[in-house]
């Protein structure tokens, strides 16, 4: 499954790169892209674990940049 999410309060390109790197290491993630300029994340993961992967991605984003959140 592949879904695109709007990110709110993503402040810098460096943080976006850190998020992308950390999220890509979550088990079940097949591909992730965090775009600072577009304030967008594209997440691709196995259908069976997509919801749990998304929750882990949210936690990872909060660790890197506490003010940033995913708009559902």
N, CA, C and O atoms as CSV, one atom per row, in Angstrom:
chain,resi,resn,atom,element,x,y,z
A,1,UNK,N,N,0.842,-1.170,0.000
A,1,UNK,CA,C,0.000,0.000,0.000
A,1,UNK,C,C,0.892,1.241,0.000
A,1,UNK,O,O,1.935,1.281,0.654
A,2,UNK,N,N,0.461,2.229,-0.736
A,2,UNK,CA,C,1.209,3.481,-0.828
A,2,UNK,C,C,0.248,4.634,-0.562
A,2,UNK,O,O,-0.794,4.752,-1.208
A,3,UNK,N,N,0.609,5.480,0.393
A,3,UNK,CA,C,-0.241,6.629,0.721
A,3,UNK,C,C,0.612,7.872,0.885
A,3,UNK,O,O,1.789,7.811,1.239
A,4,UNK,N,N,-0.020,8.993,0.617
A,4,UNK,CA,C,0.638,10.287,0.737
A,4,UNK,C,C,-0.015,11.065,1.871
A,4,UNK,O,O,-1.238,11.069,2.007
A,5,UNK,N,N,0.809,11.725,2.685
A,5,UNK,CA,C,0.320,12.488,3.835
A,5,UNK,C,C,0.921,13.882,3.837
A,5,UNK,O,O,2.091,14.066,3.500
A,6,UNK,N,N,0.123,14.848,4.216
A,6,UNK,CA,C,0.583,16.221,4.393
A,6,UNK,C,C,1.214,16.318,5.776
A,6,UNK,O,O,0.685,15.777,6.747
A,7,UNK,N,N,2.347,17.010,5.862
A,7,UNK,CA,C,3.019,17.231,7.138
A,7,UNK,C,C,2.834,18.686,7.552
A,7,UNK,O,O,2.932,19.593,6.726
A,8,UNK,N,N,2.570,18.896,8.820
A,8,UNK,CA,C,2.384,20.246,9.344
A,8,UNK,C,C,3.562,20.607,10.244
A,8,UNK,O,O,3.980,19.810,11.084
A,9,UNK,N,N,4.087,21.803,10.063
A,9,UNK,CA,C,5.188,22.327,10.875
A,9,UNK,C,C,6.507,21.573,10.709
A,9,UNK,O,O,7.253,21.404,11.674
A,10,UNK,N,N,6.791,21.128,9.507
A,10,UNK,CA,C,8.103,20.566,9.193
A,10,UNK,C,C,9.012,21.750,8.899
A,10,UNK,O,O,8.819,22.445,7.902
A,11,UNK,N,N,10.012,21.989,9.765
A,11,UNK,CA,C,10.762,23.243,9.732
A,11,UNK,C,C,12.017,23.276,8.877
A,11,UNK,O,O,12.430,24.351,8.441
A,12,UNK,N,N,12.640,22.117,8.623
A,12,UNK,CA,C,13.889,22.188,7.851
A,12,UNK,C,C,14.129,20.926,7.033
A,12,UNK,O,O,13.613,19.852,7.341
A,13,UNK,N,N,14.918,21.087,5.991
A,13,UNK,CA,C,15.234,19.977,5.096
A,13,UNK,C,C,16.064,18.915,5.806
A,13,UNK,O,O,15.923,17.726,5.523
A,14,UNK,N,N,16.924,19.333,6.722
A,14,UNK,CA,C,17.740,18.385,7.473
A,14,UNK,C,C,16.855,17.461,8.317
A,14,UNK,O,O,17.092,16.255,8.385
A,15,UNK,N,N,15.844,18.034,8.950
A,15,UNK,CA,C,14.916,17.218,9.750
A,15,UNK,C,C,14.159,16.240,8.851
A,15,UNK,O,O,13.946,15.088,9.229
A,16,UNK,N,N,13.756,16.690,7.676
A,16,UNK,CA,C,13.056,15.816,6.732
A,16,UNK,C,C,13.942,14.637,6.347
A,16,UNK,O,O,13.465,13.505,6.264
A,17,UNK,N,N,15.217,14.892,6.113
A,17,UNK,CA,C,16.152,13.815,5.764
A,17,UNK,C,C,16.322,12.835,6.917
A,17,UNK,O,O,16.373,11.623,6.704
A,18,UNK,N,N,16.412,13.364,8.149
A,18,UNK,CA,C,16.530,12.493,9.326
A,18,UNK,C,C,15.282,11.628,9.489
A,18,UNK,O,O,15.380,10.441,9.799
A,19,UNK,N,N,14.105,12.228,9.277
A,19,UNK,CA,C,12.847,11.472,9.371
A,19,UNK,C,C,12.812,10.359,8.338
A,19,UNK,O,O,12.470,9.218,8.648
A,20,UNK,N,N,13.167,10.701,7.109
A,20,UNK,CA,C,13.146,9.721,6.029
A,20,UNK,C,C,14.071,8.540,6.337
A,20,UNK,O,O,13.701,7.383,6.138
A,21,UNK,N,N,15.261,8.842,6.818
A,21,UNK,CA,C,16.219,7.786,7.139
A,21,UNK,C,C,15.705,6.893,8.269
A,21,UNK,O,O,15.802,5.668,8.186
A,22,UNK,N,N,15.162,7.499,9.319
A,22,UNK,CA,C,14.675,6.728,10.467
A,22,UNK,C,C,13.441,5.900,10.108
A,22,UNK,O,O,13.332,4.744,10.516
A,23,UNK,N,N,12.519,6.478,9.354
A,23,UNK,CA,C,11.290,5.759,8.973
A,23,UNK,C,C,11.621,4.596,8.051
A,23,UNK,O,O,10.974,3.551,8.120
A,24,UNK,N,N,12.612,4.759,7.193
A,24,UNK,CA,C,12.973,3.676,6.271
A,24,UNK,C,C,13.470,2.433,7.005
A,24,UNK,O,O,13.457,1.338,6.442
A,25,UNK,N,N,13.910,2.591,8.263
A,25,UNK,CA,C,14.411,1.460,9.053
A,25,UNK,C,C,13.310,0.732,9.823
A,25,UNK,O,O,13.573,-0.292,10.454
A,26,UNK,N,N,12.082,1.248,9.778
A,26,UNK,CA,C,10.965,0.594,10.471
A,26,UNK,C,C,10.627,-0.693,9.722
A,26,UNK,O,O,10.467,-0.670,8.502
A,27,UNK,N,N,10.515,-1.823,10.439
A,27,UNK,CA,C,10.171,-3.089,9.772
A,27,UNK,C,C,8.828,-2.989,9.044
A,27,UNK,O,O,7.838,-2.535,9.617
A,28,UNK,N,N,8.801,-3.412,7.788
A,28,UNK,CA,C,7.577,-3.379,7.003
A,28,UNK,C,C,7.555,-2.244,5.983
A,28,UNK,O,O,6.778,-2.285,5.029
A,29,UNK,N,N,8.395,-1.238,6.175
A,29,UNK,CA,C,8.453,-0.116,5.234
A,29,UNK,C,C,9.212,-0.560,3.982
A,29,UNK,O,O,10.342,-1.043,4.067
A,30,UNK,N,N,8.579,-0.392,2.824
A,30,UNK,CA,C,9.260,-0.734,1.582
A,30,UNK,C,C,9.877,0.507,0.937
A,30,UNK,O,O,10.901,0.420,0.260
A,31,UNK,N,N,9.238,1.675,1.157
A,31,UNK,CA,C,9.776,2.925,0.615
A,31,UNK,C,C,9.150,4.100,1.357
A,31,UNK,O,O,7.975,4.064,1.721
A,32,UNK,N,N,9.946,5.138,1.577
A,32,UNK,CA,C,9.430,6.364,2.191
A,32,UNK,C,C,10.148,7.559,1.581
A,32,UNK,O,O,11.335,7.503,1.262
A,33,UNK,N,N,9.395,8.635,1.429
A,33,UNK,CA,C,9.952,9.882,0.926
A,33,UNK,C,C,9.354,11.023,1.744
A,33,UNK,O,O,8.134,11.152,1.841
A,34,UNK,N,N,10.216,11.848,2.331
A,34,UNK,CA,C,9.771,13.025,3.079
A,34,UNK,C,C,10.295,14.246,2.330
A,34,UNK,O,O,11.505,14.437,2.210
A,35,UNK,N,N,9.385,15.061,1.834
A,35,UNK,CA,C,9.744,16.216,1.029
A,35,UNK,C,C,9.492,17.495,1.829
A,35,UNK,O,O,8.349,17.839,2.128
A,36,UNK,N,N,10.570,18.188,2.168
A,36,UNK,CA,C,10.454,19.428,2.946
A,36,UNK,C,C,9.716,20.515,2.183
A,36,UNK,O,O,8.833,21.165,2.741
A,37,UNK,N,N,10.056,20.723,0.932
A,37,UNK,CA,C,9.448,21.801,0.145
A,37,UNK,C,C,7.942,21.596,-0.031
A,37,UNK,O,O,7.173,22.555,0.023
A,38,UNK,N,N,7.529,20.364,-0.239
A,38,UNK,CA,C,6.105,20.069,-0.432
A,38,UNK,C,C,5.385,19.828,0.893
A,38,UNK,O,O,4.157,19.741,0.929
A,39,UNK,N,N,6.158,19.720,1.992
A,39,UNK,CA,C,5.582,19.403,3.308
A,39,UNK,C,C,4.742,18.121,3.200
A,39,UNK,O,O,3.583,18.084,3.614
A,40,UNK,N,N,5.360,17.065,2.630
A,40,UNK,CA,C,4.629,15.854,2.306
A,40,UNK,C,C,5.472,14.613,2.577
A,40,UNK,O,O,6.694,14.623,2.424
A,41,UNK,N,N,4.786,13.539,2.984
A,41,UNK,CA,C,5.443,12.249,3.159
A,41,UNK,C,C,4.687,11.213,2.340
A,41,UNK,O,O,3.460,11.133,2.398
A,42,UNK,N,N,5.431,10.423,1.578
A,42,UNK,CA,C,4.853,9.291,0.855
A,42,UNK,C,C,5.385,8.041,1.523
A,42,UNK,O,O,6.595,7.826,1.594
A,43,UNK,N,N,4.471,7.219,2.011
A,43,UNK,CA,C,4.827,6.008,2.752
A,43,UNK,C,C,4.315,4.792,2.010
A,43,UNK,O,O,3.144,4.722,1.634
A,44,UNK,N,N,5.204,3.837,1.804
A,44,UNK,CA,C,4.852,2.591,1.145
A,44,UNK,C,C,5.235,1.446,2.075
A,44,UNK,O,O,6.382,1.338,2.508
A,45,UNK,N,N,4.250,0.589,2.378
A,45,UNK,CA,C,4.492,-0.538,3.293
A,45,UNK,C,C,3.537,-1.675,2.953
A,45,UNK,O,O,2.567,-1.497,2.217
A,46,UNK,N,N,3.835,-2.847,3.507
A,46,UNK,CA,C,2.970,-4.004,3.307
A,46,UNK,C,C,1.575,-3.713,3.871
A,46,UNK,O,O,1.443,-3.112,4.937
A,47,UNK,N,N,0.539,-4.145,3.146
A,47,UNK,CA,C,-0.843,-3.890,3.567
A,47,UNK,C,C,-1.136,-4.422,4.961
A,47,UNK,O,O,-1.827,-3.768,5.743
A,48,UNK,N,N,-0.618,-5.601,5.277
A,48,UNK,CA,C,-0.919,-6.260,6.546
A,48,UNK,C,C,-0.422,-5.482,7.761
A,48,UNK,O,O,-1.006,-5.584,8.840
A,49,UNK,N,N,0.644,-4.711,7.597
A,49,UNK,CA,C,1.229,-3.994,8.739
A,49,UNK,C,C,1.193,-2.470,8.566
A,49,UNK,O,O,1.838,-1.744,9.322
A,50,UNK,N,N,0.443,-1.991,7.575
A,50,UNK,CA,C,0.487,-0.560,7.257
A,50,UNK,C,C,0.106,0.323,8.447
A,50,UNK,O,O,0.784,1.314,8.720
A,51,UNK,N,N,-0.965,-0.022,9.153
A,51,UNK,CA,C,-1.410,0.810,10.276
A,51,UNK,C,C,-0.367,0.900,11.381
A,51,UNK,O,O,-0.138,1.977,11.932
A,52,UNK,N,N,0.263,-0.218,11.707
A,52,UNK,CA,C,1.288,-0.195,12.755
A,52,UNK,C,C,2.535,0.558,12.279
A,52,UNK,O,O,3.190,1.236,13.071
A,53,UNK,N,N,2.858,0.443,11.005
A,53,UNK,CA,C,3.990,1.176,10.441
A,53,UNK,C,C,3.720,2.684,10.500
A,53,UNK,O,O,4.613,3.466,10.827
A,54,UNK,N,N,2.504,3.080,10.188
A,54,UNK,CA,C,2.137,4.493,10.233
A,54,UNK,C,C,2.254,5.048,11.652
A,54,UNK,O,O,2.726,6.168,11.849
A,55,UNK,N,N,1.823,4.261,12.638
A,55,UNK,CA,C,1.938,4.703,14.039
A,55,UNK,C,C,3.400,4.854,14.449
A,55,UNK,O,O,3.753,5.808,15.142
A,56,UNK,N,N,4.242,3.933,14.031
A,56,UNK,CA,C,5.674,4.032,14.319
A,56,UNK,C,C,6.290,5.238,13.610
A,56,UNK,O,O,7.163,5.909,14.160
A,57,UNK,N,N,5.831,5.509,12.389
A,57,UNK,CA,C,6.319,6.671,11.645
A,57,UNK,C,C,5.944,7.962,12.374
A,57,UNK,O,O,6.741,8.899,12.428
A,58,UNK,N,N,4.740,8.012,12.930
A,58,UNK,CA,C,4.314,9.188,13.706
A,58,UNK,C,C,5.215,9.401,14.912
A,58,UNK,O,O,5.615,10.528,15.205
A,59,UNK,N,N,5.534,8.323,15.607
A,59,UNK,CA,C,6.415,8.408,16.775
A,59,UNK,C,C,7.811,8.887,16.366
A,59,UNK,O,O,8.426,9.703,17.052
A,60,UNK,N,N,8.293,8.371,15.250
A,60,UNK,CA,C,9.615,8.753,14.748
A,60,UNK,C,C,9.649,10.230,14.388
A,60,UNK,O,O,10.609,10.929,14.712
A,61,UNK,N,N,8.613,10.704,13.723
A,61,UNK,CA,C,8.529,12.115,13.354
A,61,UNK,C,C,8.551,12.987,14.607
A,61,UNK,O,O,9.230,14.013,14.638
A,62,UNK,N,N,7.811,12.581,15.638
A,62,UNK,CA,C,7.764,13.344,16.890
A,62,UNK,C,C,9.126,13.392,17.579
A,62,UNK,O,O,9.468,14.393,18.209
A,63,UNK,N,N,9.901,12.318,17.463
A,63,UNK,CA,C,11.242,12.300,18.070
A,63,UNK,C,C,12.182,13.272,17.354
A,63,UNK,O,O,12.967,13.969,17.996
A,64,UNK,N,N,12.099,13.315,16.039
A,64,UNK,CA,C,12.981,14.169,15.246
A,64,UNK,C,C,12.568,15.635,15.366
A,64,UNK,O,O,13.407,16.511,15.577
A,65,UNK,N,N,11.299,15.884,15.234
A,65,UNK,CA,C,10.785,17.248,15.295
A,65,UNK,C,C,9.442,17.249,16.046
A,65,UNK,O,O,8.401,16.987,15.443
A,66,UNK,N,N,9.458,17.540,17.346
A,66,UNK,CA,C,8.264,17.414,18.192
A,66,UNK,C,C,7.033,18.197,17.728
A,66,UNK,O,O,5.908,17.784,18.010
A,67,UNK,N,N,7.219,19.306,17.028
A,67,UNK,CA,C,6.067,20.107,16.586
A,67,UNK,C,C,5.436,19.597,15.301
A,67,UNK,O,O,4.306,19.967,14.980
A,68,UNK,N,N,6.137,18.763,14.569
A,68,UNK,CA,C,5.641,18.270,13.276
A,68,UNK,C,C,4.631,17.149,13.494
A,68,UNK,O,O,4.796,16.294,14.364
A,69,UNK,N,N,3.567,17.179,12.666
A,69,UNK,CA,C,2.583,16.097,12.763
A,69,UNK,C,C,2.029,15.767,11.396
A,69,UNK,O,O,2.092,16.569,10.464
A,70,UNK,N,N,1.484,14.562,11.298
A,70,UNK,CA,C,0.893,14.075,10.045
A,70,UNK,C,C,-0.570,14.508,10.012
A,70,UNK,O,O,-1.309,14.310,10.976
A,71,UNK,N,N,-0.978,15.102,8.889
A,71,UNK,CA,C,-2.376,15.477,8.695
A,71,UNK,C,C,-3.053,14.317,7.967
A,71,UNK,O,O,-2.682,13.975,6.844
A,72,UNK,N,N,-4.045,13.719,8.617
A,72,UNK,CA,C,-4.736,12.564,8.030
A,72,UNK,C,C,-5.850,13.008,7.104
A,72,UNK,O,O,-6.539,12.171,6.522
